């Protein structure tokens, strides 16, 4: 339904990437086993869209799913998501993308332990998955007031916004 609405609103019939938004939110209201069932169904639907040539890749988008808790662990497991994708549609699937907040002020990508005591960055690099950052300007909070050392380190930039974006886009992975 959401895909059809996106096609209607944009007039675009093929999308490079389609993201399942905030699957981690459901974990706070339903049992983990039921959540897994829902995720497998969603992944199967996304893979069907890929097989029909309507999308190239699919994945998830989350604000909190890979954020570190008090113990430094993330709520979502990248390995579990990949396992659910394989259970739903097999090993050769279009689950290739994760979107999450990453900025000078939100460093969980580099710090939160996801699986096997590896960070999300390490996991994505090891698995050959793509990452897309969101909130790289910190909802506008990072466009000014950054430390002067960043300007010295990044002399090719002329504003806080450029420095914040350069930081996010130049991080490995």
N, C-alpha and C positions, 0 to 999 in steps of 0.2 A: 504494500500500500504506500509506504513512504517513498519507495523507489519511483512508483508511478506518479506520485505527487511531484517529486523532484524533476522528472521528465517533463511533466506538464508545466511547471513553473519556470523551468530554464529553457525548454525547447531542445535540450541536449539529450540524445538518445543513447549515448555511450559515455560512461564515466571511467576515467583511469583508476580511481580509487573510490570505494564506498565503505564507510565506517559505521559500525554498530556503536551507537552512542551510550556511554556510561553503563556497561553491563554490571559493573561493580555496585551500583546503587541498589540493584535488586537483591544483593546479598544481605542487606540489612532488613529485608522484609520477608524473604522466603528461605526455606531450608536449602542448604548447599546442594543436596541431591536434586531437588526440584530446579534449582538454578542451573545445574549442569544440563538437565534435560532441555530447558529453555535455550541455553546457549547452543547446544547441538542442533536444535531445530532452526535457530537463527543462522547458524553457520551453513547448514544445509540449504537454506533459502538463498543465502549470498552466493554459495557455490553454484546453485542453479542459474542465477543471474550471470555468473561468469561463463558458464557453459553455453548459455544463450548468446554470448557475445555482447552483453549489455554493460559489463564492467570488466576491467582487466585484473584488478586485485581487490582484496577486501581485508578488513581488519577491525580493530576497535579504537575508540576514542574514549579517554577517561580523564577526569580531573583529579580524582583521589586514588584510583586503583593501584598506582605504583608509588604513592607517597609513603614515606617511612613512618611507621608507628613508633611508639615509645621504645620498642626493642630494636628499632632500625630495620624492621621487615616490612614488606609491602603487602597490601591486601590481596592483590591478584598475583597469580603465578603464571609467568610466561610459558613455562613447560606445560602446565595444566591446560592453558588455552590451546597450545599446539596439539596436545593429546586429544582434547575435545574436538578440534577440527579434523584430526585424523579419524577419530571414531565416527564422526558424522559423515565424512565424505571421502575418506582415504588419504593416503600420503601425498599424492599429487594434487594439491589444492591451492587456492588463491589467497590463503591467509598469509599475508606478507607485510602488513603495515600496523604499527602501533602509534597512536597520537596521544601526547601527554604534555602537561605544562613543564616548561624548562626555560629558565632565565637565570640571570645573575642572582636573583633572589629566591629561586626555586631549584635547588640542585639535587633533588632526589634521583634524577637520572644517573648522576655520578655516584651517589652515596647510598641509596636504599638497597638493601640486599633482597633480591627477588627469588632466586633459586640457587641451590648449591653454594650458598654464600657468595654469589656473584651479583654484581650490580646489574641494573637494567641495561646500561650501556654495554657491559661485557657480554651479557646474554644475547642482545640483539646483534652485536658484531659476530659472536661465535655462530649464531644460527643464520646469518645472512639475511636478517629481516630489516625492513626499512623503518625509520622513525620520522615522525613529523612532530615538531614542537608547537605548542600553543602558548599563549600568554608570554611571549618572549620579551614584550615591553612591560611586563608586570602590570597590565591594565593601566599603562601610562605613568606608573610610578618610577620607571627607570629611564625616563627621557631627560631627566635633569638631576643634579645633585649627586652624581657618581663620583667616586674618588678620582682625584687628579692623576693618579698613577695610571689609570686606564687610558687617559688621553696620551700619556707618554708611551705606553705600550702599543697603542693603536694610533700612530700618527696620521694614518690615511683617513681617519674618521674625523668629522668636524662637529658632531653633536652626541649627546647622551643616547639618543635613539639609535644612531648608527653604531655606537659602541655596544649597546645592549644586543642589537641584532647580530652584529659581527661575532660577539661572544657565542651566541646560540648557534649560529650557522657554521662556525668554524670548529666546534667541538667534534672530535672524532665520533663517527657513528650517527 
